[in-house]
């Protein structure tokens, strides 16, 4: 099937699919949105939510995806859960997987890994943020994204998420910002474009005794408009909204030390179809 040449995704395939994971390749940690707090409107900017087109200031969280009970196997009916069997990426740029296949599976893999990178704590560092944007945003949009995010990641925003005004982490605390893709699906595409939804869970907050911004969990779905340029999939625009969210369990909240230790000891994944 073909993928098209328009900037906005249209026509083409509409297959669905969930992601699988392989061992970490040193990818940056993913990040997420805060759930219920007075700074919610600001926090929605963090991580993947900062993928904003120039005309949109901030996006809402959420979206949809659906679970399938099919088991892995051959044939279209197994697409929601079956792995493609294709090598997901050929290389990496600054720790971010790049070099995806020019097909539906490649677009889904790119969207999932880009969500992880844009939801990472590294987005709070100007130099690292610019490097991430250079790696995954389509060249014609990089300047717009940089300008928008430079304004978003300002002193007041840093303060609202618990950081020092310059973006550094207060002494004695561990800053947590991670996004974990749960599944992906392609909703529209043509020869050179694809629209991919990524259902995610995320963590955001400060781990440490007496933290007023403890690490919280949230669920959201990101929609990324991608285009094929320079031999790879790149982001043109993004939107995000809440959910689907499961019913909270009865898990005991971990201590600040347990959470900080987990963040330091557990690395991220490369996601692929």
Secondary structure, 3 states (H helix, E strand, C coil): CCCCCCCCCCCCCCCEECCEEECCCCCCCCCCCCCCCCCHHHHCCCHHHHCCCCCCCCCCCECCCCCCCCCCCCCHHHCCCCCCCCCCCCEEECCEEECCCCCHHHHHHHHHHHHHHHCCHHHHCHHHHHHHHHHHECHHHHHHHHHHHHHHCCHHHHHHCCCCCCCCCCCCCEEEEEEEEEEEEEEEEECCEEEEEEEEEEEEEEECCCCCCCCEEEEEEEEEEEEEECCEEEEEEEEEEECCCCCCCCCCCCCHHHHHHHHHHCCCCEEEC
